[in-house]
């Protein structure tokens, strides 16, 4: 491995949906299906697509939203509501609208960057926020026992 000293860091990561999507016969782009506003696959009233496999265009910039956990969790909430409505034979399905709550990115154990509630955060403050976001997600999907098992508690 060769070390190159620089004052700039470039991080590039490709994100694709699952290859099963491309092999399934759906029209897909990089393993993602452009879903209807109610999160269903086009032409399929009985198939919902969520997370990394769902392609939703951000109309403000005419580009897809990035496949992040925040978006996937919001999509899951819309799909849960829509499944409940379908079981009850209701036809007024929810439309997915992304509500950006901020972004944080770990850069090590005690370092991070992000934008939270519209404010830029860095260093230990951002690291604390990232750990709280992760713990909240664990709480939402698995309750207190999952937080106790997998949570991040070294916050300061």
C-alpha positions as CSV (number, residue, x, y, z in Angstrom):
1,X,0.0,0.0,0.0
2,X,1.3,3.4,-0.9
3,X,0.5,6.5,1.2
4,X,0.0,9.8,-0.6
5,X,-0.1,12.9,1.6
6,X,-2.8,15.4,0.6
7,X,-4.9,18.1,2.1
8,X,-8.0,16.7,0.4
9,X,-9.9,13.5,1.1
10,X,-12.2,12.1,-1.7
11,X,-14.6,9.4,-0.7
12,X,-16.4,7.6,-3.6
13,X,-18.7,4.7,-2.9
14,X,-21.0,3.1,-5.4
15,X,-24.5,2.0,-4.3
16,X,-26.6,-0.5,-6.2
17,X,-29.7,-2.3,-5.3
18,X,-29.8,-6.1,-5.2
19,X,-28.9,-7.9,-8.4
20,X,-32.1,-10.0,-7.9
21,X,-34.0,-6.9,-9.0
22,X,-32.3,-6.7,-12.3
23,X,-32.9,-10.4,-12.9
24,X,-36.6,-10.2,-11.9
25,X,-38.0,-8.6,-15.1
26,X,-38.7,-5.2,-13.6
27,X,-37.4,-2.2,-15.5
28,X,-34.4,-1.3,-13.3
29,X,-31.6,1.1,-13.2
30,X,-28.5,0.0,-11.2
31,X,-30.6,-2.6,-9.3
32,X,-33.3,0.0,-8.4
33,X,-36.9,0.2,-9.6
34,X,-38.5,3.6,-10.1
35,X,-41.5,3.3,-7.9
36,X,-44.9,4.9,-7.9
37,X,-45.6,7.6,-5.3
38,X,-47.3,5.0,-3.1
39,X,-44.1,2.9,-3.2
40,X,-45.6,0.2,-5.4
41,X,-43.8,-1.2,-8.5
42,X,-45.2,0.2,-11.7
43,X,-47.9,-2.1,-13.1
44,X,-48.1,-4.2,-9.9
45,X,-50.7,-3.3,-7.3
46,X,-49.4,-6.1,-5.0
47,X,-45.7,-5.4,-4.9
48,X,-44.1,-2.7,-2.8
49,X,-40.4,-1.7,-3.2
50,X,-38.4,-0.2,-0.3
51,X,-34.8,0.8,0.6
52,X,-31.9,0.4,-1.7
53,X,-34.1,-1.2,-4.4
54,X,-36.5,1.8,-4.6
55,X,-35.7,4.6,-6.9
56,X,-37.4,7.9,-6.2
57,X,-36.6,11.1,-8.0
58,X,-35.9,14.3,-5.9
59,X,-37.9,16.7,-8.1
60,X,-35.9,19.7,-6.8
61,X,-32.7,18.5,-8.4
62,X,-34.1,15.9,-10.9
63,X,-31.8,13.2,-9.4
64,X,-32.6,10.1,-7.4
65,X,-32.6,10.3,-3.6
66,X,-29.6,8.5,-2.2
67,X,-30.5,5.0,-0.7
68,X,-30.0,5.9,2.9
69,X,-31.4,4.3,6.1
70,X,-33.3,7.5,6.8
71,X,-35.2,7.3,3.5
72,X,-35.7,3.6,3.8
73,X,-37.3,3.9,7.3
74,X,-39.6,6.7,6.0
75,X,-40.5,4.5,3.0
76,X,-41.2,1.6,5.4
77,X,-43.7,3.7,7.4
78,X,-45.6,4.7,4.2
79,X,-45.7,1.1,3.1
80,X,-47.0,-0.1,6.5
81,X,-49.8,2.5,6.3
82,X,-50.6,1.5,2.7
83,X,-50.7,-2.2,3.5
84,X,-53.1,-1.5,6.4
85,X,-55.3,0.5,4.1
86,X,-55.3,-2.2,1.4
87,X,-56.2,-4.9,4.0
88,X,-59.1,-2.6,5.1
89,X,-60.1,-2.2,1.4
90,X,-59.4,1.5,1.5
91,X,-58.2,3.1,-1.7
92,X,-56.7,6.4,-0.5
93,X,-53.1,5.3,-0.2
94,X,-50.3,7.4,1.3
95,X,-47.8,9.1,-1.0
96,X,-44.1,9.0,-0.1
97,X,-42.6,12.4,0.7
98,X,-39.1,12.5,2.0
99,X,-38.6,14.6,5.1
100,X,-34.9,15.3,5.4
101,X,-33.9,15.2,9.1
102,X,-30.2,15.8,8.4
103,X,-27.2,13.7,7.7
104,X,-24.3,12.5,9.8
105,X,-21.3,10.4,8.7
106,X,-18.8,8.7,11.0
107,X,-15.1,9.4,10.3
108,X,-13.8,7.3,13.1
109,X,-14.6,6.4,16.7
110,X,-14.9,10.0,17.9
111,X,-15.1,12.0,14.8
112,X,-17.9,12.7,12.3
113,X,-19.4,15.4,10.1
114,X,-22.9,16.2,9.3
115,X,-25.9,18.6,9.1
116,X,-28.4,18.3,11.9
117,X,-31.5,20.5,12.1
118,X,-30.0,22.7,9.4
119,X,-26.7,23.2,11.3
120,X,-23.3,21.9,10.3
121,X,-21.7,19.7,13.0
122,X,-18.2,18.3,13.2
123,X,-15.9,16.4,15.5
124,X,-17.2,14.9,18.8
125,X,-20.5,16.7,18.5
126,X,-21.2,15.1,15.2
127,X,-20.0,11.8,16.5
128,X,-22.4,12.0,19.4
129,X,-25.3,12.8,17.0
130,X,-24.3,9.8,14.8
131,X,-24.3,7.4,17.7
132,X,-27.7,8.8,18.9
133,X,-29.2,8.4,15.4
134,X,-27.9,4.8,15.2
135,X,-29.3,4.0,18.7
136,X,-32.7,5.5,17.8
137,X,-32.8,3.3,14.6
138,X,-32.0,0.2,16.7
139,X,-34.8,1.2,19.2
140,X,-37.3,1.6,16.4
141,X,-36.6,-1.7,14.7
142,X,-35.9,-3.9,17.7
143,X,-36.8,-2.1,20.9
144,X,-34.7,-1.6,24.1
145,X,-33.2,-5.1,24.0
146,X,-31.6,-4.5,20.6
147,X,-30.2,-1.2,21.8
148,X,-28.8,-2.9,24.8
149,X,-27.2,-5.6,22.6
150,X,-25.9,-3.5,19.7
151,X,-26.1,0.1,20.8
152,X,-23.3,2.6,20.9
153,X,-22.8,3.9,24.4
154,X,-19.3,5.4,24.3
155,X,-20.8,8.8,23.4
156,X,-18.3,11.3,25.0
